[in-house]
Amino acid sequence: MDFIDHLRVLASRIASNKAIIQTEEATKNAMVMPFIQILGYNVFDPLEVTPELISDVGTKKGEKVDYAILKDGNPIILFECKKAGGDLNINHAGQLFRYFHVTSARFGVLTNGLVYRFFTDLEQPNKMDEKPFFEFNILDFKERDVEELKKFAKAVFDLDTILTTANDLKYTRAIQNRLSEWMGSPSEEFVRMVSSELLGSKRFTPAIKDQFTLITKRAFEQLVGERINERLKGAMTPESVPVAESASPVTPAESVSEPKISTSADEIEGFHAVRGILRGLVSAKRIVMRDAQSYCAILLDDNNRKPICRLRFNNAQKLRLGVFNEKKEEVLMALESVDDIFNYADELKATLASLNSDQGLNTIA
């Protein structure tokens, strides 16, 4: 079974049994341990998953964290568990905070067996953030959530790759949550902002507020509906791009004239995946994304003549990565998910080396 299929099986079992799971220990055994196993870690090997890891933290002696996932003998992910459905308020994560500070782990997970909140130290080094950068609900997850969770699996775990995307993921989800709130119930402040230019010198009276609150909510709904219809039309449009085609750089005029260019979340995630792969070989600021109508180009030094790859994600049902061969011809690779970009790490690194060689660069700044 695929990774997502294992999660669905566990979700089905938890949905059936959650009512009878009343204690923290039962939650660990029936929910959390199977979840860790799905990530590929052996919960019965203490060298890989250590339950109740003990450490003296300051004046507190014998402090325990419920589970520590180890790599080469060092903790990489810490789990603190509450009983099924229990409160996951950050105030209940004291042990996780303290352990995060004194171990080499860069990720802490607070869970009640149903929801898993992932934390790291984006705000201040070696101090766990108060807000999670990623949340996974075993009973209500989307395919995009699965792709993020998969990055923590043993087979593909890479610290730099996760940290590269964690910051954007944290703020993207926070903005999505705020927009979702405004869609369902626009705040007075937001309604004032979007209606200020339309009202001109008119006073923002209670009647105007009620009128424009309804209009704003309706505008949100129509905009989202139109975007969904556009994506559905794109998915139903027959493909016309050949399997291999000559690489033609994007010109400034082309990027300006192409209408309705909208960078998707998949394209942003793909961009960060490429950055993660090439991290250490080249400064991240030299890798730049430039979106166009038919594809999203990832360039070296923001130069059209230095294409690293192309993300052809406009057809939501068929993700493809354009990589360049030794003749500088673009070859399209089918992807089942954005994560599959990592399967072409060697090709991307070879392209980067070729670009530097063409420019006569012996070192990467």
WOQUIPE-V556125 format. One record per residue. N is the residue number from 1. RES is the residue in one letter. PHI is phi in degrees with one decimal (none if undefined). OMEGA is omega in degrees with one decimal (NA if undefined). BURIAL is I if it has 24 or more other C-alpha atoms within 12 Angstrom, else O. Layout:
n | res | phi | omega | burial
N | RES | PHI | OMEGA | BURIAL
N | RES | PHI | OMEGA | BURIAL
This chain:
n | res | phi | omega | burial
1 | M | none | 175.0 | O
2 | D | -74.1 | 179.6 | O
3 | F | -53.4 | -177.7 | I
4 | I | -66.5 | 179.1 | I
5 | D | -68.2 | 176.2 | O
6 | H | -61.4 | 178.2 | O
7 | L | -64.5 | 179.8 | I
8 | R | -66.2 | 177.6 | I
9 | V | -63.5 | 178.8 | O
10 | L | -63.1 | 179.7 | I
11 | A | -60.3 | 179.5 | I
12 | S | -64.1 | -179.7 | O
13 | R | -66.5 | 179.9 | O
14 | I | -66.4 | 179.4 | I
15 | A | -59.8 | -178.5 | O
16 | S | -79.1 | -170.7 | O
17 | N | -109.7 | -171.4 | O
18 | K | -60.8 | -178.5 | I
19 | A | -65.7 | -177.4 | O
20 | I | -98.2 | 178.9 | O
21 | I | -93.5 | -169.5 | I
22 | Q | -110.9 | -175.0 | O
23 | T | -120.0 | 178.6 | O
24 | E | -65.4 | -179.7 | O
25 | E | -64.4 | 178.0 | O
26 | A | -64.4 | 177.4 | I
27 | T | -62.2 | 179.2 | I
28 | K | -60.9 | -174.8 | I
29 | N | -69.3 | -172.9 | I
30 | A | -90.9 | -173.8 | I
31 | M | -121.2 | -170.8 | I
32 | V | -74.1 | -180.0 | I
33 | M | -61.7 | 175.7 | I
34 | P | -61.3 | 178.7 | I
35 | F | -64.4 | 179.1 | I
36 | I | -64.9 | 177.5 | I
37 | Q | -62.8 | 179.5 | I
38 | I | -62.5 | 177.1 | I
39 | L | -72.7 | 174.2 | I
40 | G | 98.6 | -178.4 | I
41 | Y | -98.6 | -178.0 | I
42 | N | -84.0 | -176.3 | I
43 | V | -71.1 | 179.8 | I
44 | F | -100.1 | 177.2 | O
45 | D | -110.0 | -177.1 | O
46 | P | -64.6 | 176.5 | O
47 | L | -81.2 | -179.9 | O
48 | E | -115.4 | 176.5 | I
49 | V | -132.8 | -178.6 | I
50 | T | -102.9 | 176.6 | I
51 | P | -81.0 | 176.8 | I
52 | E | 50.1 | 176.6 | I
53 | L | -63.6 | -174.1 | I
54 | I | -106.7 | 175.9 | O
55 | S | -157.2 | 174.5 | O
56 | D | -87.0 | -178.2 | O
57 | V | -114.9 | -178.1 | O
58 | G | 60.6 | -179.7 | O
59 | T | -84.5 | 180.0 | O
60 | K | -87.9 | -177.9 | O
61 | K | -104.8 | 176.2 | O
62 | G | 70.2 | 177.1 | O
63 | E | -63.2 | -178.4 | O
64 | K | -128.2 | 168.6 | I
65 | V | -113.4 | -169.8 | I
66 | D | -59.1 | 178.0 | I
67 | Y | -142.8 | 171.6 | I
68 | A | -127.6 | 174.3 | I
69 | I | -86.9 | -174.0 | I
70 | L | -110.1 | 171.4 | I
71 | K | -138.9 | -176.6 | I
72 | D | 55.5 | 176.4 | O
73 | G | 83.4 | -178.5 | O
74 | N | -115.2 | 178.8 | O
75 | P | -64.0 | 176.2 | I
76 | I | -119.0 | 178.2 | I
77 | I | -138.7 | 177.9 | I
78 | L | -110.6 | 178.3 | I
79 | F | -118.9 | 169.0 | I
80 | E | -117.1 | -170.9 | I
81 | C | -112.8 | 170.6 | I
82 | K | -115.8 | -178.8 | I
83 | K | -67.1 | -175.1 | I
84 | A | -51.7 | 178.9 | I
85 | G | 77.7 | -178.2 | I
86 | G | -69.0 | -178.3 | O
87 | D | -66.8 | 178.1 | O
88 | L | -110.1 | 176.3 | I
89 | N | -59.4 | -177.1 | O
90 | I | -59.8 | 177.9 | I
91 | N | -67.0 | 179.7 | O
92 | H | -96.1 | -176.6 | O
93 | A | -112.9 | -176.5 | I
94 | G | -57.6 | -179.4 | I
95 | Q | -64.1 | 179.5 | I
96 | L | -63.1 | 177.0 | I
97 | F | -58.7 | -175.8 | I
98 | R | -67.4 | -180.0 | I
99 | Y | -67.0 | 179.7 | I
100 | F | -59.0 | -176.2 | I
101 | H | -70.7 | -172.6 | I
102 | V | -105.4 | 177.8 | I
103 | T | -114.0 | 179.0 | I
104 | S | -85.8 | -178.8 | I
105 | A | -62.8 | 177.8 | I
106 | R | -105.6 | -179.3 | I
107 | F | -133.7 | 174.7 | I
108 | G | -121.2 | -178.1 | I
109 | V | -123.0 | 174.8 | I
110 | L | -106.4 | -174.2 | I
111 | T | -143.3 | 170.1 | I
112 | N | -116.6 | 179.2 | I
113 | G | 85.2 | 178.8 | I
114 | L | -107.0 | 179.9 | I
115 | V | -115.6 | 178.8 | I
116 | Y | -118.9 | 179.6 | I
117 | R | -106.0 | -175.4 | I
118 | F | -101.5 | -178.2 | I
119 | F | -120.5 | 170.1 | I
120 | T | -147.0 | -175.5 | I
121 | D | -118.4 | -178.8 | I
122 | L | -72.8 | -174.8 | I
123 | E | -80.3 | -176.8 | O
124 | Q | -147.4 | -176.7 | O
125 | P | -54.1 | 175.4 | O
126 | N | 65.8 | 175.1 | O
127 | K | -128.8 | -174.4 | I
128 | M | -63.8 | 178.2 | I
129 | D | -63.2 | 177.5 | I
130 | E | -82.7 | 179.4 | I
131 | K | -115.3 | 179.0 | I
132 | P | -71.1 | 175.6 | I
133 | F | -94.1 | -179.3 | I
134 | F | -154.3 | 178.4 | I
135 | E | -133.0 | -179.7 | I
136 | F | -124.6 | 179.0 | I
137 | N | -108.2 | -174.5 | I
138 | I | -64.6 | -179.5 | I
139 | L | -98.2 | -178.0 | I
140 | D | -155.0 | -178.8 | O
141 | F | -123.3 | 177.0 | O
142 | K | -106.3 | -179.6 | O
143 | E | -60.5 | 178.2 | O
144 | R | -62.8 | 177.5 | O
145 | D | -63.0 | -179.9 | I
146 | V | -63.6 | 179.6 | I
147 | E | -63.7 | 177.2 | I
148 | E | -69.8 | 180.0 | I
149 | L | -62.9 | -176.9 | I
150 | K | -58.4 | -179.7 | I
151 | K | -64.9 | 179.4 | I
152 | F | -91.8 | -179.6 | I
153 | A | -67.3 | -176.9 | I
154 | K | -56.1 | -173.2 | I
155 | A | -65.7 | -175.0 | O
156 | V | -123.7 | -173.9 | O
157 | F | -57.4 | 177.6 | I
158 | D | -143.1 | -174.5 | I
159 | L | -56.9 | -176.4 | I
160 | D | -63.3 | -179.3 | I
161 | T | -62.6 | -178.6 | I
162 | I | -67.8 | -178.4 | I
163 | L | -65.5 | 179.4 | I
164 | T | -62.0 | -176.9 | I
165 | T | -97.1 | -172.8 | I
166 | A | -62.3 | -176.7 | I
167 | N | -63.5 | 178.9 | I
168 | D | -63.1 | -179.1 | O
169 | L | -62.4 | -179.4 | I
170 | K | -59.4 | -176.3 | I
171 | Y | -76.1 | 176.4 | O
172 | T | -60.9 | -178.9 | O
173 | R | -68.3 | 178.1 | O
174 | A | -64.4 | 178.5 | O
175 | I | -67.3 | 177.4 | O
176 | Q | -60.0 | 179.3 | O
177 | N | -63.3 | 180.0 | O
178 | R | -67.0 | 177.9 | O
179 | L | -62.5 | 178.6 | O
180 | S | -62.8 | 176.9 | O
181 | E | -62.6 | -179.2 | O
182 | W | -67.1 | 178.1 | I
183 | M | -63.7 | -177.8 | I
184 | G | -78.7 | -177.8 | O
185 | S | -151.3 | -177.9 | O
186 | P | -58.1 | 179.0 | I
187 | S | -72.9 | 179.5 | O
188 | E | -60.8 | -179.9 | I
189 | E | -61.2 | -179.2 | O
190 | F | -68.1 | 179.4 | O
191 | V | -62.7 | 176.9 | I
192 | R | -59.2 | -175.5 | I
193 | M | -64.3 | -174.9 | O
194 | V | -75.1 | -176.8 | I
195 | S | -103.1 | -172.7 | I
196 | S | -59.2 | -179.0 | O
197 | E | -69.6 | -178.6 | O
198 | L | -74.2 | -176.0 | O
199 | L | -81.6 | -178.7 | O
200 | G | 62.4 | -176.3 | O
201 | S | -88.6 | -179.6 | O
202 | K | -65.0 | 177.3 | O
203 | R | -74.5 | 179.1 | O
204 | F | -85.5 | -176.7 | I
205 | T | -79.7 | 176.6 | O
206 | P | -56.0 | 179.7 | O
207 | A | -67.3 | 177.7 | O
208 | I | -64.1 | 179.3 | O
209 | K | -58.1 | -179.2 | I
210 | D | -62.2 | -179.0 | O
211 | Q | -62.9 | -175.4 | O
212 | F | -78.7 | 172.7 | I
213 | T | -64.7 | 177.8 | I
214 | L | -66.2 | -179.8 | O
215 | I | -64.6 | -179.5 | O
216 | T | -63.7 | 179.0 | I
217 | K | -62.8 | 180.0 | I
218 | R | -65.5 | 179.6 | O
219 | A | -63.5 | 176.4 | O
220 | F | -58.4 | -176.7 | I
221 | E | -61.5 | -179.7 | O
222 | Q | -67.2 | 179.8 | O
223 | L | -62.4 | 179.3 | O
224 | V | -63.9 | 178.6 | O
225 | G | -60.5 | 179.1 | O
226 | E | -65.4 | 179.2 | O
227 | R | -64.0 | 178.1 | O
228 | I | -63.2 | 179.1 | O
229 | N | -62.4 | 178.5 | O
230 | E | -63.1 | 179.6 | O
231 | R | -66.1 | 178.6 | O
232 | L | -65.7 | 177.7 | O
233 | K | -63.6 | 178.8 | O
234 | G | -63.8 | 179.9 | O
235 | A | -68.3 | -177.6 | O
236 | M | -92.0 | -179.7 | O
237 | T | -77.3 | -179.9 | O
238 | P | -61.2 | 178.5 | O
239 | E | -71.6 | 178.6 | O
240 | S | -123.5 | -178.2 | O
241 | V | -84.5 | 179.0 | O
242 | P | -67.4 | -178.6 | O
243 | V | -62.8 | 176.1 | O
244 | A | -134.0 | -179.6 | O
245 | E | -146.1 | -179.6 | O
246 | S | -66.9 | 179.7 | O
247 | A | -76.8 | 177.3 | I
248 | S | -116.9 | -175.6 | O
249 | P | -63.4 | 177.9 | I
250 | V | -79.7 | 178.0 | I
251 | T | -93.5 | 177.8 | O
252 | P | -55.5 | -179.1 | O
253 | A | -63.3 | -178.8 | O
254 | E | -64.6 | -176.8 | O
255 | S | -68.7 | -179.8 | O
256 | V | -77.5 | -171.8 | O
257 | S | -82.9 | -176.5 | O
258 | E | -72.7 | -176.1 | O
259 | P | -83.2 | 170.5 | O
260 | K | 52.6 | 175.4 | O
261 | I | -83.2 | -178.7 | O
262 | S | -131.2 | -179.5 | O
263 | T | -74.9 | -176.3 | I
264 | S | -86.2 | 177.2 | I
265 | A | -63.7 | 177.7 | O
266 | D | -62.9 | 179.8 | I
267 | E | -65.9 | 177.4 | I
268 | I | -63.3 | 179.1 | I
269 | E | -64.6 | 178.4 | I
270 | G | -63.6 | 177.5 | I
271 | F | -58.6 | -179.7 | I
272 | H | -69.2 | 176.2 | I
273 | A | -64.0 | 178.3 | I
274 | V | -63.9 | 176.7 | I
275 | R | -59.4 | 179.8 | I
276 | G | -62.7 | -179.7 | I
277 | I | -63.2 | -175.1 | I
278 | L | -91.6 | 178.9 | I
279 | R | -60.2 | -179.0 | I
280 | G | 96.2 | 177.3 | O
281 | L | -92.7 | -177.7 | I
282 | V | -153.6 | 177.7 | I
283 | S | -61.1 | -176.7 | O
284 | A | -58.0 | -177.2 | I
285 | K | -69.3 | 179.3 | O
286 | R | -83.6 | 179.6 | I
287 | I | -97.0 | -170.2 | I
288 | V | -125.2 | 177.5 | I
289 | M | -100.6 | 175.5 | I
290 | R | -133.0 | -174.3 | I
291 | D | -85.5 | 174.4 | I
292 | A | -135.4 | -175.0 | I
293 | Q | -70.7 | -174.3 | I
294 | S | -95.4 | 178.9 | I
295 | Y | -161.1 | 176.7 | I
296 | C | -111.7 | -177.5 | I
297 | A | -88.5 | 172.4 | I
298 | I | -113.3 | -169.0 | I
299 | L | -119.1 | 171.2 | I
300 | L | -92.3 | 177.8 | I
301 | D | 61.5 | 179.9 | I
302 | D | 54.3 | -175.6 | O
303 | N | -113.5 | -179.0 | O
304 | N | -60.7 | -179.9 | I
305 | R | -86.3 | 178.8 | O
306 | K | -125.4 | -179.6 | I
307 | P | -74.8 | 176.2 | I
308 | I | -85.6 | 177.4 | I
309 | C | -167.7 | 175.8 | I
310 | R | -131.5 | 176.2 | I
311 | L | -97.6 | 178.4 | I
312 | R | -103.9 | -173.0 | I
313 | F | -112.0 | -175.2 | I
314 | N | -67.5 | 173.9 | I
315 | N | -94.4 | -173.4 | I
316 | A | -60.4 | -178.1 | I
317 | Q | -89.9 | -175.4 | O
318 | K | -147.5 | 178.4 | I
319 | L | -83.2 | 178.8 | I
320 | R | -139.5 | 177.6 | I
321 | L | -112.4 | 177.0 | I
322 | G | -94.1 | 177.0 | I
323 | V | -110.9 | -174.2 | I
324 | F | -111.3 | 179.1 | I
325 | N | -84.6 | -176.8 | I
326 | E | -64.0 | 177.5 | O
327 | K | -91.2 | -178.9 | O
328 | K | 64.2 | 174.6 | I
329 | E | -96.2 | 178.8 | O
330 | E | -78.4 | 176.9 | I
331 | V | -119.4 | -175.3 | I
332 | L | -89.9 | 180.0 | I
333 | M | -113.2 | 178.9 | I
334 | A | -73.4 | 178.3 | I
335 | L | -120.3 | 173.1 | I
336 | E | -80.6 | 177.8 | O
337 | S | -153.0 | 179.7 | I
338 | V | -59.9 | -179.5 | I
339 | D | -59.1 | -178.7 | I
340 | D | -65.5 | 175.9 | I
341 | I | -57.0 | -178.1 | I
342 | F | -65.6 | 176.9 | I
343 | N | -69.6 | -177.2 | O
344 | Y | -112.8 | -179.4 | I
345 | A | -59.4 | -178.3 | I
346 | D | -62.9 | -179.7 | O
347 | E | -64.7 | -179.7 | I
348 | L | -66.5 | 179.2 | I
349 | K | -66.8 | 178.5 | I
350 | A | -65.5 | 177.8 | O
351 | T | -63.2 | 178.6 | I
352 | L | -60.6 | 179.1 | I
353 | A | -61.3 | 179.6 | I
354 | S | -65.6 | 179.6 | I
355 | L | -63.9 | 178.2 | I
356 | N | -66.6 | 179.4 | I
357 | S | -65.1 | -179.3 | O
358 | D | -62.8 | -177.9 | O
359 | Q | -91.7 | 178.8 | O
360 | G | 72.1 | -178.5 | O
361 | L | -94.1 | 178.8 | O
362 | N | -97.4 | 178.6 | O
363 | T | -129.2 | -179.6 | O
364 | I | -105.4 | -175.9 | O
365 | A | -78.5 | NA | O
